[in-house]
Amino acid sequence: MASAKRPVAAAALVSLAIFRLAATPTPMKLSDFDFDLPEDRIALRPARPRDSARLLHVGGGGALADYTMLDLPALLQPGDLLVLNNTSVIPAALTGERPARAQGGGGPARIDLNLHTRVGEDSWRAFARPAKRLRAGDELQFGSRLSARVLDRADGGDIGLQFNVSGAALDAELEHAGNPPLPPYIASKRAADAEDREDYQTLFSDPERRGSVAAPTAGLHFTERLFAALEARGVQTTQLTLHVGAGTFLPVKTENVAEHIMHAEWYEISDESAAAINAAKAAGRRIIPVGTTALRTLESAADEAGSVNAGSAETAIFITPGYRFKITDALLTNFHLPKSTLFMLVSALAGLDTMQAAYAHAIQQHYRFFSYGDACLIERG
């Protein structure tokens, strides 16, 4: 079984942390990115088949048109390059029990965990609920074979864990004991089940690229027949890897958007993919990332001249209105949460007024929102 740890980069690859925040003339307020979403617009299951999901086209001038994912080839141009994130999601959601403490009080407690960062062969950081029931030294039991010791507890329910097995053995135990890490707005309404193990993984996920604790959800809409139609249209594809972290679900808590701190995520772009992207750009063909994870990777790896550099790194790029895009010409993505960093990103691409209008249209037309919801193709404004 492939390891869930981050792939080891070749010596020629560059490893560096990228922290960018687009400067804007006046401070942006979190409330600028709010909108009202009826509860029944949140999708709890994906469309079946995947490519039957609806697709809202947001034109560069803000024009809106309703389609389905099977219409995507007709909306693209021959020579367009779709950039896919081939990361594979691990079963990072765990439910464990903290036994009653011999000293210091406290009966048995059920603890729900979402692993978010691997920090060693036998250790992870995780978000715990309820974290207040844990302290350093506590033991957690996950079934009969897997256990972990709490190393520390930080703010926001973030804890350190050391498991009783390591390396590939830990990966195997997580497959046995873990569940797909559904986002909170789904997990709070239903438990993960066998269908989610397939539904929450893209068709093109690479088992050798295991490491995400959330799905790159725009990629969930693709099927073999859609790929065949795109190829027939002359649309090209290439792949990169960004391991999606659980920080993608953390809310922005500062009214001044510039004060928000992004979680870092690891990415890698191969020499072949970088060459394909740069060749398309040089030829004037459009670069269209599939999902905000692919977009953030491309913009993180691009130099000021608009050329993508192959290599691996961590990125905490924070894209808000005012950001100057170096690579991205359009974006295929799902509908995002109010006041989220991802809604800020699409607003940077098309304009806040345009995206507010697009989301109002989608709500009025009963589009399905969030990870298992419908899609939109957004042209750069």
N, C-alpha and C positions, 0 to 999 in steps of 0.2 A: 504494500500500500504506500502511495506517495506521502511524503511528509507534509504536515501542515505548516511547517516553518517557512520563513521567507526564503525564496531561492537564493543561492549564493551567486553573486555577480562575478563575471569574469574579471580578470585583473585589469583589462583595458577599460572596463566600465567605470564611470565616475559615480561616486557616492557622496552626496551633499544634501543638506537640508535647504529647502527653498521656502521662504516665508515672505509673501507679498500681499499687500493690501492696496487696492487701487485708491489713489488720492482723488478727492472730489472737492470742488470749491467750497461747499457748505456741508456741515455735518448732516448725515442722513439719520433719520429717526426710525426706530424699529416699527413704529406704527404706520410708516409710509408703505410697508410691505404686508399689511394686514388685509384680509378679506373674510367675508362670512361664507362658510361652507356648510351646507346641510349635512347632517350625520349620514343620511342615506346615500350620499354620493361617494362614500368611502368604500372601495371594493374590498371584499373579504376573500374573493376567489378570482382567479384570472379568467379572461375570456377563453372560450373553447370553440374551435381551435384557436391557438395563440394569435394567428394572423387575422382573426376576425375582430380584433380590438378596433375601436374607432380611432380616427386620426384627425386632429384639427390642424389645418395648415395655416400658419401665421406668416403672411407675406412680409417682405421687407418694408412695405409701406403701411403695414398694419391690417391689410385686408384679411378676412377670415373666411375659410371654406371648410366644409365637413366632408370627410372621406373615411375609409377604413385602411388598415395597414396594407391590405392587398393592392391599394391604389398607390402605394409608395413609389414603385418603379416609374409610374407615369409622372409623378411630381418631381422626379430627379432627372438629371441630364446625363447623356452618355459621357463617360469620362469622370463623373463625380467619384470621389473616393470616400467610402464609409470606413470609419475607424472604430473597431470593436474592442471591447475590454474582455479578454479571455480568462479572467480570474475565475476560480472555482470556490463556491461557498462551502464552508465547513459546518458541521452540525454544532454550532457554538452555543446553543441554548441548553442549559443544564438545570435540573431541579434536584436539590440535595437536602439532606437533613443534618442539622447541627444537633448532636445528642445533648441531653441534659448535662449541665456542668456539675462536676463533683463539688466544686467550691465556687462561691461568688454568686450562686443563684442562677436561675434561668432554666426552664424546662426545655424539652425538645422543640426545635424551630425548623419550619420549612423555609428554605432559601432558594430563590430563583436567581440564576446567573446568566449573563451574556458575556462570554469571553470577547475581549476586544483587541488585545495586543499580546503576542507571544514574546516573552523576554528571555527564554531559555529552553533547553531541551525538556525540562520538566515543570516549567513555570509559565504562568499567564497573568495578565491583569484582566479584571472582569468588573462589570457593573453588577452589583448585588441588590436584591430587594427581599426583605427589608435589611439594609446594611446596618441599621442600628442594633440588630440582634447579633452582630458579629464583633469580635475583637481579635487582636493578634494572638495566635496560638490555638484558636478554635479548630477543630477537625470537622470536615464536611464529608458525608458519605453519599455517593451517587450509585445506588444499587449495591450489588454484592462485591464488585471487583475494583471499582474506582473510588478513590478518596483524595482529599487535598487538605493541606494545612493553610490557614489564613496567616499570611506574613505581615500584613499591615492594612490599614484602612485610611483612605484619603477622602477628600471632599467629593460630593456628588455620588456617593455610593460606590466609589472606585476602590477595589481591594486587590491585593497581591495574593496569588495562590501558588503553592508548590504541591504538585501531584505525586502520587505514590509510584507512578511509572513515568518513563520519559521517551523521547524520540518517537520512532515509529510505533512503539507499543502504546504510547499515549494517544497517538492518532487513531489507532485501532479501537481503543477504549472509548474515545469520543464518538466514533461512528456508532458504537453500540449504545452508549448512554445518552448521547446528545440528540437534539432535535434541530430542524431548520430554525435559524434565528429570525423569526418573523418580527417585523417592526411592532412597536408598542400599540399602534392603533389597530392592528389585527390581533395581536396576542392577547390584548385586553378583552376581546370579544369571543375568541374561540381558541382552542388548543391546536397546536401544530399536529398534523397527521401524516400518513404515508403519502398522500397526494402531494403535500408540500415538498417532499424530498425531490420530486421531479419538477414541480411547478416553480420552485424558487431557485432554479438553476437554468442558465441559458443553454441553448442548443450547442453553442460553440465553446462552452467552458472547457478548459484544459485540466484534466485530473492532475497533471504535473504542476499546475499553477494554483494549488490549494492555498487558501490563506484569507479569503474574505469572510467577514462576519455579517455582511449584508449583501444582497444581490445588486448587480448593476442592472436595474430593473428595465431600462429602455430596451435592453437586449432580450428580454423575455418574450417579446412579440414575434421573434423571427422563427420561421419554419423552413424546411427544405424547399417547399414550393415557392416561398417568397424569395429565398436565395436564388433559385433557378430563374425566377422572373427578373430579378435585379441583374443577373448575369446576361440574360437575353437583351436587356435594355442597354447593356454596355457600362453598367455601374460596377466599379471595382471595390474591393475590400482589402483591408489589412488589419492587423491585430497588435495590441499592446496589452500590458498587464498593470492594473492598479488594484491592490488589495483593499477593498472597501472596509473601513472601520466603523465600529458602532457609534463613533462620534458624529456620524452623519445624521443620527436621530436626536442629538442633544439640542435642546432649544437655545435660541439666542436670548440671553437674559439682560442684556444691557440696552437701554433705550438709544444710546449713542452707538450706532452700528460699528463704528471704527474701533470700539473698545472690545469687541468680541474676539476671542482667541480660538482659532481653528485647531483641530486635532491633525497631527501629521499622518500621512498614509504613504506606504511604499509603492513605488512603480518601477517598471522596466520597459524600455523600448529597444528592440533589437536593431542591429545594423540594417537588416533587410527592410523592416518597417519604416525606419527613419528615411532610408533611401527612397522608398515608394512615396512617402508623404512629401518629401522635398522635391521629387521629380514632378509630382502632380502640381505642387505650388508653382514651380518654375514654369510649367506649361500653361498656367492660368486656369487649371481645373479646380473645382471646389473641393474643400476638405470639410467633411461632415462627420463629426464624432457622434457615435451612438451612445448617448447618455452623458450626464454631467461628469462622471468619473473619467471617461475618455477625454472630454474637453479639458478638464483640469490637468490631466497628464500632458496633453499636447501643449497647453499654454505654459506649463511649468518647464517643459523641456525645450521651449523655443528661445532662441537668442533674439536680440533686438532687431536683427536683419530679417527675422521671420523664417529662420531655418531651424528644424528640429534636430536636436542632438541625441544620438543613441546613448544608452547607458541606464543606470539605475540610481535612484535617489529617493528621498522622502520629500513630500510636498505638503505644505499647509497653505497653499495659495487661496486667497479669499477674494473672489471676484464680485465686485459691486458696480452699480452704475458709475460710469466715468472711466472704467477700465478700457484700455486699448487692446483689442484682440489682435494677436500676431498671426494666428493660424486658422482659426475657426471662421467658416463662411456661413454655416447653418448648423442646426443641432436637432437631433431626434431625441426626445426625452418624454418622460411621463409628467403628470401634473403634480406639483409639489405643495408642501404644507404652507399655510400662512406664516408669515414672519420668519421663514426659514432661510438659511444661507443659499439654498438651491433656488428659491424664488427670487432672491437677490441676483443670482447668477443669470437666470433667464431674462430678468429685467435689464441687466447690463447688456445683454445681447440684442434685445429688440426694443428696449425702452420701457420704463415703468408704466406709462400710460397705456402703451400697446398691450402689455401683459395683463394689466388689470382688466382691460376690455376683453382680452382673449379668455381670461378665467371667468369673467362674468358671463360670457357667451357659453362657455363649457358648462357652467353650473345650470344655466337656463335650459340648455339642450340635454341635460342629464348625462353628461359624460361621467365616467367612473374615475375616481381620483386615487393617487398615491401608488404604492408599489405594485399592486395587482390591477391597477386601473388602465385607462386608455392612454394614448400617446399624442404628442403634438410635434410637428415639424416646424421649426422656427427659423425663418430667414433672418440674417443679421440686418439690424436696422441701419 
